[in-house]
Amino acid sequence: MSNKERKNGKVNMPKFNLSWMYMIIAAMLLGLYIANENGNASKEIPYDEFQQYVRDGYVNKVVGYDDSTVEVYIKPEHIKNVFKQDSANVGKNPVITTEAPSRESLSNFLEKEKEEGHQVSIKYEKKKNFFSSLLVTLLPFVFIIALWIFFMRRMGGGGSGGGNVFSVGKSKAQLFEKGTSVNVTFKDVAGLAEAKQEIEEIVEFLKEPQKYTDLGGKIPKGALLVGPPGTGKTLLAKAVAGEAEVPFFSLAGSDFVEMFVGVGASRVRDLFKQAKEKAPCIVFIDEIDAVGRARGKNPSMGGNDERENTLNQLLTEMDGFGSNSGVIILAATNRVDVLDKALLRAGRFDRQIHVDLPDLNERKEVFGVHLRPIKMDDSVDVELLARHTPGFSGADIANVCNEAALIAARHGKKFVGKQDFLDAVDRIIG
């Protein structure tokens, strides 16, 4: 029965480290530069023309292969003489290929020219495999692309399910279809009689809409669960998911917020598109203050930032539903004071359901739920425990029961006693 409280009302935005993007861009430019520098222009020439280049002193070295193919490397100062007008585009190590009649004739020719004063180094190698050469060429680029995709996934989804860079604009809502096993029901929600009644009525709106529309009424478009942390707002929504015989979308307000411009609004559109396709259904947004904060009061960036764009899209989608669309929005917050007034007006959130701290009788009911799995002795008095916990929320009471069991186990007891509960209350009060 807990509700996570955000400290000081600040929502932690995903941080985007620009240095990573600069490093990726620099690596890509470096790869292109290296490829350009090492890229050897090549042209094929007849064997007699190759012989003439050797006699003219243009050739620096020769590499012969077992299939009689010869690679000829030209001296830098003679590149212009060989490649003419294309010399500016051939790089520093251009290659000329030719085909020798045989290894012996090539060796004899170069030996003869050596005696004439034309020194050319020669070596023989096995023919390179085409695919291995292609792999060596492409491997740096594959590595750069893989690195880019990895960081984009990390930055786009924070590693939380929607991290695919190509689906960054998709909704992160978790869908509970009809018949999905959600273990929480209204029986698990102790106390909160008025809130439960209103929530049950909302579910009934979807199950039997004609009962209300025949009298000229309109089905509410949304309901906002308001109350202190730990009073059971999220638990009520889970009970709706367990009890409702309609699809149930669940997500947090922070799931809309993203570092990329336009992503939040895109996720809102995608969420409502899915909801319309599944209508009648319920959409639950937990901690809506993460995205519904009043515009113009955002201390992080100011102005019309990404969060405000997301809120604008949310307002548009909520107000755009027809009366018979069959989509009801549930939201929860413990900071209704910071929400935008346009979000709270009738036509968007028609109802505000207040979920307050439990009174004495409700605390007894809450203790009854959380004491079920605990082995207790006869000294435990639920009435006494309820009187010792004024101002405790449902989450606090659950913590008291768990802490009492831990204290009893620490002392080697087989059953949890009254004193264990009292010690647990003192421990939590501090």
Secondary structure, 3 states (H helix, E strand, C coil): CCCCCCHHHCCCCCCCCHHHHHHHHHHHHHHHHHHHHHCCCEEECCHHHHHHHHHCCCEEEEEEECCCEEEEEECHHHHHHHHHHHHHHCCCCCEEEEECCCHHHHHHHHHHHHHCCCCCEEEEECCCCHHHHHHHHHHHHHHHHHHHHHHHHHHHHCCCCCCCHHHCCCCCCEEECCCCCCCCCHHHCCCCHHHHHHHHHHHHHHHCCHHHHCCCCCCCCEEEEECCCCCCHHHHHHHHHHHCCCCEEEEEHHHCCCCCCCHHHHHHHHHHHHHHHHCCEEEEEECHHHCCECCCCCCCCCCCCHHHHHHHHHHHHHHCCCCCCCEEEEEEECCHHHECHHHHCCCCCCEEEECCCCCHHHHHHHHHHHCCCCCECCCCCHHHHHHCCCCCCHHHHHHHHHHHHHHHHHCCCCCECHHHHHHHHHHHHC
